[in-house]
Amino acid sequence: MPIDPDAAAVIKLLEQYFPAVDEVDSATESREIQRNMPRPPVVDEVASVEDRTIPGPADEIPVRIYRPATPATAGTDAPGVVFFHGGGWTICDLDTHDGACRRLANSVGAVVVSVDYRLAPEHKYPAAADDAYAATAWVADHASELGVDPARLAVAGDSAGGNLAAVVALMARDQDGPALAFQLLVYPVIDSSAARNDRPSRSENAVGYFLTLSQMEWYRAQYLPEEAAGEDPRASPHLAESLVGLPPACIVTAEMDLLRDEGEHYGRAMEAAGVDVTISRTPGMFHGFFNMDAMLEGAKNAQRVAFDAMRATLDDRER
């Protein structure tokens, strides 16, 4: 179907404010443009928001902890979600995804820990992945302190954050790490390999739908220290030797997104490996739409699918 008319209007608005990263001088300039964008009002009130730092592999990692407006049943711990923001591993931060984390906390009834991982190009791959995994392990180790049920710990992220969530799930399985219960991957970057642009959606949606192929290549160049790094499963999760034993997943894609095909391919590959996966393509939508529920009906529908899938799985594991 064609681009949703409301989505097309939102794209025009975004293009006035969001940095065209491949047309500016540096990541620093892109971040400055992004920080000066108009901020939506806070509409999802939560019980509490706490900023703190936790130990990381190189330095302290800033995190923001959200507790849902409706607390867990007395005598029980809440599920926990470790969240990684998008932004091509290069821009965005805790503030850009504050609304998304508030909505996630309230919709799932979970304690959400949003992670301000190190950004490229100052910190190349695998810095972001290492920070993401360290933060997830920290949440698991401090579950009692956080009021989180360690048997109901999930990871989530959008775009580059979806990449990090998928990578953390692999690392946790392979390094005898936290036993994750779920992974929510919203239009994730899955393929940074040499064959990445062979997928049809990369050409079909290369321009005109907010995220362009040129911009995606710019982000990739900022993050990866060399071409060969894209062949590592910690950059391209679909290249893992096996996907057996990964946690249940929900993968949200957008019809007009150049990352659509790799996300859906990863979901099918996990299904073939015996993983319980929900794959939901939202028609007429573009990369970045998921958190725009105030303007887009498609975002409301996608959130409903994603949060229902996460909540059902986590509730099934309640002790």
TATA-V358099 format. One record per backbone hydrogen bond with DSSP energy under -0.5 kcal/mol. CO is the residue of the C=O (numbers start at 1). NH is the residue of the N-H. E is the energy in kcal/mol with one decimal. If there is no record, write none. Layout:
CO;NH;E / CO;NH;E
This chain:
4;8;-2.6 / 5;9;-1.8 / 6;10;-2.0 / 7;11;-2.5 / 8;12;-1.9 / 9;13;-1.8 / 10;14;-3.0 / 11;15;-2.4 / 12;16;-0.5 / 13;16;-1.2 / 13;17;-0.6 / 14;17;-1.4 / 14;18;-3.3 / 19;21;-1.5 / 20;23;-2.8 / 21;24;-0.8 / 26;30;-1.8 / 27;31;-2.5 / 28;32;-1.9 / 29;33;-2.3 / 30;34;-2.5 / 31;35;-2.7 / 32;36;-1.3 / 34;37;-1.4 / 41;43;-0.5 / 43;45;-0.8 / 48;67;-2.2 / 50;65;-3.2 / 52;63;-2.9 / 54;61;-3.1 / 60;62;-0.5 / 61;54;-2.1 / 62;116;-2.7 / 63;52;-2.2 / 64;66;-0.5 / 64;114;-3.0 / 65;50;-2.3 / 66;112;-2.0 / 67;47;-1.8 / 67;48;-1.1 / 69;71;-0.7 / 73;76;-2.3 / 78;149;-3.0 / 79;111;-2.6 / 80;154;-2.9 / 81;83;-0.6 / 81;113;-2.9 / 82;156;-2.3 / 83;115;-2.4 / 84;158;-1.1 / 87;90;-2.0 / 87;91;-2.6 / 89;120;-3.0 / 93;97;-1.0 / 95;98;-1.5 / 97;101;-2.0 / 98;102;-2.2 / 99;103;-2.4 / 100;104;-2.2 / 101;105;-2.5 / 102;106;-2.3 / 103;107;-2.7 / 104;108;-2.1 / 105;109;-1.5 / 105;110;-1.4 / 109;79;-0.5 / 110;112;-0.6 / 111;81;-2.6 / 112;66;-3.1 / 112;114;-0.6 / 113;83;-2.6 / 114;64;-2.0 / 115;85;-0.6 / 115;117;-1.2 / 116;62;-0.5 / 119;123;-1.6 / 122;124;-0.5 / 124;127;-2.5 / 126;130;-2.9 / 127;131;-2.5 / 128;132;-2.5 / 129;133;-2.4 / 130;134;-2.4 / 131;135;-2.6 / 132;136;-1.9 / 133;137;-2.6 / 134;138;-2.2 / 135;139;-2.3 / 136;140;-2.2 / 137;141;-2.5 / 138;142;-1.9 / 140;143;-1.1 / 142;146;-2.0 / 143;147;-1.0 / 143;148;-2.9 / 144;147;-0.7 / 147;78;-2.2 / 148;150;-0.7 / 149;152;-2.3 / 150;153;-0.6 / 152;80;-2.1 / 153;181;-3.5 / 153;182;-0.7 / 154;82;-2.7 / 155;184;-2.4 / 156;84;-2.2 / 157;186;-2.6 / 158;161;-2.4 / 159;163;-1.9 / 159;189;-1.6 / 160;164;-2.1 / 161;165;-2.3 / 162;166;-2.3 / 163;167;-2.5 / 164;168;-2.8 / 165;169;-2.0 / 166;170;-1.7 / 167;171;-2.8 / 168;172;-3.1 / 169;173;-1.7 / 170;174;-2.5 / 171;175;-2.3 / 172;177;-2.9 / 173;176;-0.7 / 178;180;-1.5 / 182;155;-1.9 / 183;185;-0.6 / 183;250;-2.1 / 184;157;-1.6 / 184;186;-0.6 / 185;187;-0.6 / 185;252;-2.2 / 186;159;-3.0 / 188;190;-0.8 / 190;192;-0.6 / 190;238;-0.7 / 193;196;-1.6 / 195;198;-1.9 / 196;199;-1.0 / 199;202;-1.6 / 199;203;-0.6 / 200;203;-1.3 / 200;204;-2.9 / 201;205;-1.9 / 203;206;-1.2 / 206;213;-2.5 / 209;211;-1.8 / 209;287;-0.6 / 210;212;-0.5 / 212;216;-2.3 / 213;217;-2.4 / 214;218;-1.7 / 215;219;-2.6 / 216;220;-2.2 / 217;221;-2.2 / 218;222;-1.9 / 219;223;-1.9 / 220;224;-2.7 / 222;121;-0.5 / 223;125;-3.3 / 226;229;-1.3 / 227;230;-1.6 / 228;231;-2.0 / 229;232;-1.6 / 232;235;-2.5 / 232;236;-2.9 / 236;239;-2.4 / 237;240;-1.9 / 243;246;-1.2 / 248;183;-1.7 / 249;278;-2.3 / 250;185;-2.8 / 250;252;-0.5 / 251;280;-3.0 / 252;187;-3.9 / 253;282;-2.4 / 254;257;-1.4 / 256;287;-0.5 / 257;260;-1.6 / 259;263;-1.7 / 260;264;-2.1 / 261;265;-2.6 / 262;266;-2.1 / 263;267;-1.9 / 264;268;-2.3 / 265;269;-2.4 / 266;270;-2.3 / 267;271;-2.3 / 268;272;-2.4 / 269;273;-1.0 / 270;275;-2.5 / 271;274;-1.9 / 275;277;-0.7 / 276;249;-2.5 / 277;279;-0.5 / 278;251;-3.2 / 278;280;-0.5 / 279;281;-0.5 / 280;253;-2.6 / 280;282;-0.5 / 281;283;-0.6 / 282;255;-2.2 / 282;285;-1.2 / 284;4;-2.2 / 285;256;-2.8 / 286;289;-1.8 / 289;292;-2.4 / 292;295;-1.6 / 292;296;-2.2 / 296;300;-1.4 / 297;301;-2.4 / 298;302;-2.3 / 299;303;-2.6 / 300;304;-2.1 / 301;305;-2.0 / 302;306;-2.6 / 303;307;-3.2 / 304;308;-2.0 / 305;309;-2.1 / 306;310;-2.3 / 307;311;-2.8 / 308;312;-2.5 / 309;313;-1.8 / 310;314;-2.6 / 311;315;-2.9 / 312;316;-1.7 / 313;317;-0.8 / 314;317;-0.6 / 315;318;-1.5
